[in-house]
């Protein structure tokens, strides 16, 4: 465990108990959410975790050792455990964005050349070069949040703590921050957030701590914590919206039972999809047996073509007909490709869009969106890009996700997990000249995927 507390207690000077006997363990490299209503103790706990506050009782443990509250000990801790406050204005104070990001490395004793290298790396990574000389208080909420995260990341901490990271952000800005957090996590950082947004905690987290009235109520994977409705309600919270929808569908026999979908693709996958048709069958075919009808449904979706195969006989009529349940499969599977915008080449990109018949483009991350806008790329999705790409690919679309750096591996992980868990055959591959180094674990290049797809279509047509 990288960060722990044991029997932690904290009282404010007026006697208010903000933290009451809390013991937690944070595994390295995980995404962890502390969930609770306002005033439940989340922000105070975070200030204890990075040594800003000292507990009245109990211990904070980092890397197996109790925190040293001397000046040098706290400086070492804050280099390893960075915190981003809920209100970015509380954190940004330098005259310019450049100077704000440089503040941490400067205090750590970096040389001028090293500071310049680190700050420019952060400006590039977060798409902030064009505002590096602006005063932070002139920025938008999303820009301020990116500058605050960049300032913490410039010190290269092992753990990044964010207090309500999506507060006061519009949907696109919130998605950009989540992209950043997912990328940092894929690069090995432990990410801890506080939130009262149960939908965010349920979908995003590897592990959840539920707080109420300064105490720890429950902990575990999101599916377990949020499945106990009573304790969620008693904590002045609500069930995740997607779970409520699923439960209503389940009551009506419209969804497969005993599932806990965490996002829209998983919800769609849980739906019972039954198509019935009255057909002629041979007399020897019994109820429960399957017949191959070879029926094509051109109107089922505009982007894809489906064939009914192995349709199960549910009921036989005396006139030689039967009611069958159609089992559909896609004749032309959809595809999701990911393109690294760090290596953007306009001629290569235009060729890819044409040759791979791309009809859906989404952009993740500020840098990718800025490049796409400057190059006149028709981006149709800039929020919830991975989920929407999966949903479009299921119906036969050819999707291209524009992203950069560590988000390539995050995208690959999400899409491959969906393909594996759902059993739906989708084509997926990084694409472009940098594809091989972006995904060395991928056994098949995008070109090989296209060859395999063409072979499959040829066999099906014959």
N, C-alpha and C positions, 0 to 999 in steps of 0.2 A: 504494500500500500504506500502511496506517495504522500498522502496527507491524512491525518487522523485527529480526532479529539476524544478525550476521555472525561466523562462527568463534568462537562463544561458548564460554568455558571457565570453570569454577568449581571450586575446591577448598575443602573445609572445613578448619578449623585442624588437625585430626588427619591431614591429608593425603589424605582420601577425595576422589576426583574424582567430583563429582555431575553435572557437565555437561561433555561432551567434544565440542568442535568442532561445535556445532549452529548451523546457519544456516536461518532460516525467514522467510517473508513472510506477513503476515496481511492479507487484503483487507478493506477497509472494508465494514461492513454484513453480514458473513457469520457463520454459526454454525460454529465451529471446535472440534474435539475433539482433545486430546492423550491418546492411549491407551497404556497400558503397565501392567505389573504394579507392585505396591508396591515402591518403591525404584528405579524406573527413571529418576527425575530430574524427574518432572512438577512436583512442588511447588516444588523449588528453581528450576526454570525460571520459574515464575510469580512468585516473589519477585524474580527478576532483571528480569522484564518491567515491574514497577511501581517499580523502584528501591529496594526494601527491601534487596536484596543488590547488591553491585557486582562485576562479573565480574573474574576474574584476567586474562582475555585476551578480545579481541574487543569488539564493540560492540552495544549496544541502541539502536535507531533508532526515534524516534516522529515521524510527520509529516515524514519526510525529513531529520531532524536528529538527531545523536547526543545521547543523554540527558545533561543537565547535572546532575551530582551535588552541586551546591551546595544549600544549604537552600531557597533560592527556586526553583531548578530542579526539585528533587524535589517541592516543594509543587505546582508547576504540573503536573508529570507525574501525580501522584496524584489531582489533580482530573480529569484526562482519562482515566486508567486506574485504575479502582476494582477492588479485589480482595475476594472473599468467601472466608474460610478454610473448610477442611473442618469443623473443630470450631467451631461458632458461639460456644461459651463463650470462645474465644480472642479474640473480636471484640467481645463485649457486656460492658460493664463499668460503665455508668452506673446510677444508682439506679432509674430508670424507663425504660420503652420510649420515651416521648416524648423524654427527655433523650438517650438513646442515638442516636436518629435525628437529633436536633438537633446532635450533636457535630460532624459534618463541616461543615455550613453555618456554625456558630459559628466554627470555626477558619479558615474562608474569609473571615470578616469580614462576613457578612450582618447586616443590621439585625434588631432584635427582631421587627418586623412581617414581614419577609421570612422569617425563620426559622420563625415561627408559620405562615405561609402554606404554606411548603414541607413542613413536618412534617405538618400536617393533610392536605395533599394525599397524602403517602405513607401516612398512617394510613387514609385513605379508600380509596386504591388497593389496599392490601394487606389490607383488612378487619381493621384492628388497633385501631380506635377504642375498642372495649370493653375493651382491655387496656392502654391507653396509660399508665396510672398504676401498672401492675404492675412489680415487679422482673423483669428479663429472666431471671434464673436460676430463676424459678418457672414458666417457660413450657415447653410441650412442644417436642420437637425440630423439628416443622414450623413452629411459631410463631417459635422462635428463628431459624430459617433465613430466614423472611420478614422479620423485624426486621433481620437482618444485611444482606439485600439492599436493604431500604428505606433503611438508613443509608448504603449506598454510592450508591444511586440519588439520594438527596437532594442530592448534590454534582453531579448531572447529568453523569456521565462519558460520554465517547464510546465507551470500551471497558470492558466488564465481564468480569472474570476470576473464575471460580468453581472452587475446588478440590474435586473430588468432591461436587458439589452435591446428590446424592440419597442420600448415605450416611446410614444410620440412620433413614431415613424409611419409613413404611408406604406401600403402593401409592397410596392416595388423596393423601397428603401429597406424594409424589413427583410425581404428576400435576399437583398445584397448582403446584409449583415449575416444572415444564416449561411449564405454561401461562404463567407469569410470564415465563420466558425467551423463549418464542415471541412474546409480546406486545411485549417490549422490542425484540426483533429487528425486528419489523414496524414499530416506531416509529423504526428507523434505527440502533439500537445494535449495535455489534460484540460478539458474545458468544463467549467462549472458556471451555471447560471442560476439566478433566482427569477421567479416569475409567478404571477397568479393566473397566467394563461394556461389552463389545463390542456387545451388543444395543442399548444406548442410543446409542453412537457411530454405529453403522451406520444406525439409523433416523433420528436427529435431525440429524446433521451435514451441512453443505455440503462440508466439507473435513476430512480427518483426517491427523494426524501420529502415526506409530507409533514409540514409544520403547522401547529395551531397553538395560539396562546403561549408562545415561547418554548413549547415542548415538541419533541419528536413524536409524531403520531404513528407513522408507518414508514417503511422503506422497502425497496425491491424493484423489480423490472416494472415498467409502466403498466403492462397488462395486468399484473397482480394488484398493484396499488389502486388503480382506478376501477377495478372490478368490484371493490367493496363500496357499494353506493352509500351506505349509512355513514361511514367514516368520512367520505368525501363531503357529504352534505353537512355533517357536524363541523367540518373545517371551514364552513361558509364558502364552499366551492361547488362546482357542478361537474357532471360527467362530461367527458370529451364528446363533442358534437357527433363525430363519426361513429362512436359507440352507440349513442342514442338512436341514430338513423338505422344502424345495423340491427339493434334490438327490435325496433318497430317492424323492420322487414322480416325478421325471424318469426315474430308473432303471427305474421300473415303467411308463413310458409314460403316466403319469397327469397329466403337466403338459407344457405347451408348452415346447420347448427354448430354450436360450440367453437366459433371463431371470434377473434378480436382484431379486426382490420385496423391498421394504423394510418392508412392513407387511402385516397380514392381508388387507385388501381387495385389494392387489396379488397376494398369494398365491392368493386365491380366483379372481381374474381369470385367472391362469395355468393353471388346471386345465382339462384336456380333459374336456368334458362331452358324452358321446355317448349318445343314447337310440336304441335300435333298435326297429323295429316291422315285423311282417309284414302287408302290405296287398295289396289287389287293385289292379292297374294295367292300363292299356290296352296291347294288344300292341305298339303302335308305340313305346312309351317304352323307351329304351335305358338300359343301365347307365351311371351317371354323370350322367344327366339329373335334373332336379328336378321334383317334383310337389307341388302345393299341397293338402295334406290337410285343412287347416282343423280340426285336432283340438284340442279344449280339454282342458286338464289341471287340473280343479278341485282335485284332491287333491295337486298338486305342492307347493303352499305354502298356508298358511292365509290369508296376507295378500294374495297376488297371484294373478292369473290369467294363464296362459300359452297361447299358440297355436303349434302346429307349422305352419310355413310353409316353402315351398321345400325340402322334404325330398328329399335326394339318394338315388337308387337305388344300392345297393351290390351287390345280387345278384338275379338273376331266376330264378324256378323254372319248371319245365315246366308247372305247373298254373295259370299266369296270375297267380301272386302274386309279390311281391318283398319283399326286406328293405331298408328305407330307414332312413337316419340322420335323426332329427328335428332340425330347426333351430328352437329356441324363441325367441320374443320376448315381452316383457311387453305385455299388453293395457292394463293400468292401471299406469303407472310410479309408483314411489315418489317421495317428496318429502323434501327437507331444508330447513327454514326456520331462520333464526337470529334471535333476539330479543335486543335490547340491554337488559340489566337496569339500566343507568344511567337509563333512561327508563321504568322499570316502572310500569305502571298496572293495578291488579287487574281493573277492569271490561274494559279493552281486552284484557288477557291471557286472561281467561275466554272472551271472545267469539272470540278467535283459535283457542283450543283446540277450541271447538265448531264454528266455521264451516269450519276447515281439517281437521277430522276427525283431529286429532293423536292418535296412539296410542303414541308413544315420546318421552319427554322426557329430555334429558341436560343436566347443568349443568357448566360449566367455570369455574374460578376461585373463590376463597374468597368474594368478594362475592356472586356469583351464587348460590352454594350457600346462603349465609346468608339471602339474601332469599327464596329458594325455601322454605327450612325455616320461616321466620317466617310465610310466607303459606300454608303447608299445601299447596304444590304437590307433586304425586306424581312426584318425580324417580326414574327407574328406572336411571339410569346416571350415575355421577360420576367415572369413570375410563376413559381411552381413548375419550372421547366421540365424537370425529370418526370414528374407525375404526368404532366400533359403530353410529353413525348411518348411515354408508355401507352397511355390511353389512345393516342392517335395511331401508334404502330399496331396495336391490337386489331384495328379496323383496316389495316393495309397501307397506312401512310408511310412515306419515306422521310424520316425525321433526321435533322442535323442539329446537334447541340454545340453551340460555340462557347468555349470556356478556356481556362488557362491554368497552368501550374498544377497544384495538388488537386484541383477540382476534377481533373481528368480521371484520376484513380477513384475519387468518390463517386463520380457518375458511373464508372464501370462497375463498381461494387453494387450500387443500387439497382442497376438494370439487370445484372447477372443474378442477383438474389431474387428478383422478381421472376425472371425466366425459369430459374431452378425451382422456386416454390410453387409457381403457377402451372408449370408444365406446358406453357404456351411457347411455341417455337417462334422466336423473333430473331432476326439477324442483328447482331451488335458488333461494332468494332470501332476503335480509333481509326482516323482516316487522315491522309495527307502525308507529306514527306517526313514528318516527325513521329508518325504513328508507331513505328517499331520501338523507338526508345521510350515512348510514352507508356507502352503497354507490352513489355517484353514477356510477360506471362501469358499473353494471348497467343495461342497456338496457330490461329488462322489470321492471315492478313485480310483487309477489306476486299482485296481483289479476289482472293480465294473464296470468300463468302459469296461474292457475286457469281463466280463460276459454279459453286455448289447450288446456288439458287436456280441458275439457268438450267443445270442438269435436272434438278427436281421438277421444274416446270415442263421440260421436254418429256420426261417420263410420264407426267400426269396427262399431258396433251395426247400422248400416244396410247 
